[in-house]
Amino acid sequence: MRIVTADVVAELLRSGDTLMIGGSGAGHAVPETLIEAVERRFLAEAEPRQLTAIHPVGLGDRGERGASRLAHKGLLKRVVCGTLVDSPPLAQLALDNEIEAWTLPQGVLSQLTREIAAGRPGLISHVGLHTFVDPRQSGGRQSACSTEELVSLIEIAGREWLFYQPFHIDVAFLRGTTADEDGNISMEQEAIFGDMLSMAQAARRCGGLVVVQVKRIAQRGTLPAKTVKIPAMLVDLVVVDPDQPVTYQSRNEPAYSGELRIPIGDFPALALDERKIVARRCAMELRVGAVCNVGSGICTGIGLVAAEEDLLDKIVLTNEQGLIGGAPASGLDAGAARNYSAIVDQPYQFDFYDGGGIDIAFLSAAEIDGQGSVNISRFANKLIGVGGFINISQNAKKMVFGGTFTAGGLSVACEDGKLHILREGSHQKFVSCLQQISYNGPYAGERGQITLFVTERAVFRVFRGALELIEIAPGIDLETDILQQMAFRPAISAELKLMDARLFMPEPMDLKTSMSAHVWPEHPRLAAMPPKRK
């Protein structure tokens, strides 16, 4: 192992290389110093050119950092990633057909990295069937110049599967906290583990170069062996950046790194607006003992509502980055968590998800059609991608989509347990036709999945293959505030009821009391056991 500068690493990249980058979202274990050095060299020398960038998770602060640093014409040939929402300049290159672009499920890319590490022929998965990732639709392509088939449909024992092709990796950019003098890497101050080990193994299998950015160097033999996440035998070069933050927003957040647990009263509080209403109504679907996923966006508020209601010890909230328990973070820090009980490598989290381990999943929805299908990946001339959405939504036992009823400038007010629309959003979200299918409602129905759609003013379920309105907020007019804001007319339940008035009041809802009567069923083999002693 050698310690070098980031600029030395950038000089080692060759035109046409495939670069795999670790990390997640807005700076979570993102090797920003290395990416910045590549940008700096390209702007100075116009080299390297025509790189392929692969990163399972979106990278960036939705501005100029992260993968956005690679958004210079000529630097990239193609990008294959879970989402581009964190790097708008890169998404724009794809929209302009300046680069080849695919957005594939985050879990697929994460697990595919392990397949590459083991020298296997690729990944076989059911994840992505009947969505835009399916080659019968668009095969995950997000630009017209993306002509290669990265996904194919196969059949094994009479069942359909998707086959995802592997990649050859020339260079891997990874991140840890500490490197010892031999090159062993620990991640004690990182918010996530991500795919760091799998990526190092995959690059080594391909004969590629493994470069790790760290915060500090330790003496040989001083790192506790169990803290080493990337062993020295997999590390070629180390770059030291003593100023690397935990995330772009949080320079030093011990709760994210698991160094401490904060008092429940110190969790951020949500203002009573449309986003909190949605998070609260979603939280009403929680059950004691349920294992849940909380996606990015509006649903990250569920963890803060659960903290406010003192429910965190009654449920298990998880996110796809590998955090288990506690409360997933919100905003740009989404992907991290506070007060978690365990953290695993990202591929293992997706193994659990794909195997049906999630009892209830809470995800955002940008567009919904009359059959309960959802688009989050590409709409209104915006390229987003899917992240872990497809892995999660296709495999959860119960799916709850949360979001505002309309988008673009919506403003509401709550008064005396009633909701008032002050300004309607400029974009309808309940549409007649989806540009891309990220969640296939009919396919979910075939598999018996329970599906709800929660908004600040209405709740729908999928019933007999169509959306049915089952709840309406007090103070809302059915015709003006709901039906006229939809491109199709949903079925209306004969038992249509008002949403709980507590959703629209400032004080806590006492969900702990009401939830105590709803317990997620335990394993049937445990039913015969004697009850626990008090």
NORQUIPE-V56157 format. One record per helix or strand of 3 or more residues. SS is the DSSP state (H for helix, E for strand). FROM is the first residue (numbers start at 1). TO is the last residue. If there is no record, write none. Layout:
SS;FROM;TO, SS;FROM;TO
//
This chain:
E;2;4, H;6;12, E;18;21, H;32;45, E;51;55, H;66;70, E;76;81, H;88;95, E;100;103, H;106;117, E;122;125, E;151;156, E;159;165, E;171;175, E;178;180, H;196;205, E;209;214, E;216;218, H;225;227, E;228;230, H;232;234, E;237;240, H;254;257, H;264;266, H;274;283, E;291;294, H;297;308, E;316;318, H;331;333, H;346;354, E;360;364, H;389;395, E;398;402, E;411;415, E;418;423, H;441;446, E;450;454, E;458;463, E;466;472, H;478;485, E;491;498, H;501;504, H;511;515, H;524;526
//
